[in-house]
Amino acid sequence: MGIKEVVIGIAIIILTSFVAVYGISMFYPEVEYNDFCGEMKTQELIETQERCEEIGGGWEAIETIKIPESDEMTGFCDRNYQCRQDYDEARKIRSKKIFIFSIPLGIIIIALGAFLFSLESVGAGLMGGGAFTLVYGAGNYWRYGEDWFRFLLSLIGLIAVILIAYWFNKKFDKKRQ
């Protein structure tokens, strides 16, 4: 493969990746922090856990030596605690949807590149874009998955890519003979 074909292949990898990422984002838009935690709910000084929880905050205890019968505060109110929990949960759900959608999409793109395009730069570019789509989908959900899930996902992905490579090489070995 010459330098022109390599450059075309790289361009196809980049553009396939953009199409996959932005296409997925059309169906699963980014979760915005301000949609969950807008402006501060109150300006009052919150000194008790009960009042903090009334406004949807989370009380954070201060671990210090306490002086008996002191007016010293024993913690502070994280005013955005509940809305941040809701935001994080919405991000987790979005990440899972992206994962579920992008893994089969990446495999399909790799397969299309391997089997349908005889022009090597196009096929290799699509396969690279498909691989990036797999990384994008898995990377979004990776922090939420358990170790067994990550292992299983990696193993299945490895087996799928090896099978595609094996099938691809077998197909072209028959054509060369």
VENJO-V680593 format. One record per residue. N is the residue number from 1. NEAR is the number of other ideal C-beta (glycine too) atoms within 10 Angstrom. Layout:
{{N,NEAR} {N,NEAR}}
This chain:
{{1,10} {2,8} {3,7} {4,9} {5,15} {6,14} {7,12} {8,18} {9,23} {10,14} {11,12} {12,21} {13,20} {14,14} {15,13} {16,23} {17,19} {18,12} {19,13} {20,22} {21,15} {22,9} {23,13} {24,19} {25,12} {26,7} {27,9} {28,16} {29,9} {30,8} {31,17} {32,10} {33,15} {34,9} {35,11} {36,18} {37,19} {38,10} {39,5} {40,9} {41,15} {42,12} {43,6} {44,9} {45,8} {46,22} {47,14} {48,13} {49,16} {50,9} {51,15} {52,20} {53,15} {54,11} {55,15} {56,15} {57,21} {58,17} {59,17} {60,13} {61,9} {62,10} {63,8} {64,8} {65,4} {66,10} {67,8} {68,4} {69,5} {70,8} {71,6} {72,8} {73,12} {74,14} {75,16} {76,15} {77,22} {78,14} {79,18} {80,19} {81,18} {82,17} {83,18} {84,15} {85,14} {86,16} {87,18} {88,14} {89,12} {90,15} {91,17} {92,15} {93,13} {94,17} {95,20} {96,15} {97,16} {98,21} {99,19} {100,12} {101,17} {102,27} {103,20} {104,12} {105,18} {106,26} {107,19} {108,12} {109,24} {110,24} {111,18} {112,17} {113,25} {114,21} {115,13} {116,10} {117,16} {118,9} {119,11} {120,13} {121,19} {122,17} {123,20} {124,21} {125,25} {126,23} {127,26} {128,20} {129,25} {130,27} {131,20} {132,21} {133,27} {134,23} {135,15} {136,19} {137,25} {138,19} {139,14} {140,20} {141,21} {142,14} {143,9} {144,14} {145,16} {146,8} {147,7} {148,8} {149,12} {150,13} {151,11} {152,12} {153,18} {154,11} {155,10} {156,12} {157,17} {158,10} {159,10} {160,16} {161,18} {162,10} {163,11} {164,18} {165,13} {166,10} {167,13} {168,17} {169,11} {170,9} {171,11} {172,12} {173,9} {174,8} {175,7} {176,5} {177,5}}
